[in-house]
Amino acid sequence: MFEKHIPKYLYKDLPLRISALITCSILCYICLANLSFGVEFLLKLVAFITFYCSFFIVTSTPPTFFPLKNKFLLLYQAIVALILVKYDSDYIAATLLVFVATQLPIRFSRLHAFFIILSISATHFVITYNDPSEYAFNSVIIYLMLQFFGFFAIDSLLREELTKEALSSINKELLATRYMLKESSERKERLRISRDLHDAIGHQLTSLALNLEVSHYKVPEDYKPQIKKNLEQAKTLLSEVRSVVKEMRNAEQFNLEERFSALFEQLPKCELKIESTEKVHELFLKQQIMFCLQEGVSNAIRHGKADSFTLSSFKKDKHLTFTLADNGENLSINKFGSGLTGMKERLADFEGIVELIQEPNGCILKIQVVDIA
């Protein structure tokens, strides 16, 4: 229950934030332990509290999402940490600078991150330059190394996680593509066999039955019972062949909801929720809609790293609308352009309209067609 109400990235890094809270609390206690209650005490206490709150807000958003608000919060953290360093006689407030460095990976390029760390350390050096203690200069070097260590540690973890997610998305996409190819090849094979049965064997059996029927009237009476028996067998076999062809063609009829659900059975860690599905009468239209939905899933996984989908549809007169919502990252229309074009071409005979709608929490693929059946 707890996991459902907390975003995946927030829940996953919760131990990190708890350890950061404990570390920040200890630093705050050490810095305030020798102070009497007063203005300086309150100001430092507020500084530590607001520092951690801004740290929590920034690290509660995905690494690849870095709005302007979070940039100001990160700048605020650096300024507060340096101010605390300025008025810290124990040389431990600079530990907060390591907190700042751990938020730089992924959000900035390595070059920009190194520039920020060096700028902060240069300011740290200027602040402690006039301090007569030899430890003051040494602390600048030590905390500079600690900032780089914190940066590379988090950078490695995040890059490893992003690589795992990319591999997972590729695997899901490959599984979806394999399922689509399997469905397509099976359908083509059924059609080929049914055509061969109908056009070749069916035609030959029809000719055989006609020839036997003609022969029945021309042969002597002694041969007529055998000819009649052969004619009945030919007609029975022709009837069975036609029945098989009919069944194979009827097999092309499928339940859209069941077929689409079967796709997700092949995709690990992908969820599908079906709110409603209207019946599609035209077989060819149903096949094209199925292809478009499969293509939508494949693109959402590839470009948006989506793992949760919701399918719904409604019908007004002959106008049929399908919507496939996902929880992936917002897709670039340019990235998805060729896919949308292909879908529109497939649905052109049915006055098809295909749209990709950007939403705050994902994207919606909207398909509108006219069911002429």
Order of alpha helices (4+ residues) and beta strands (2+ residues): alpha-alpha-alpha-alpha-alpha-alpha-alpha-alpha-alpha-alpha-beta-alpha-beta-beta-alpha-beta-beta
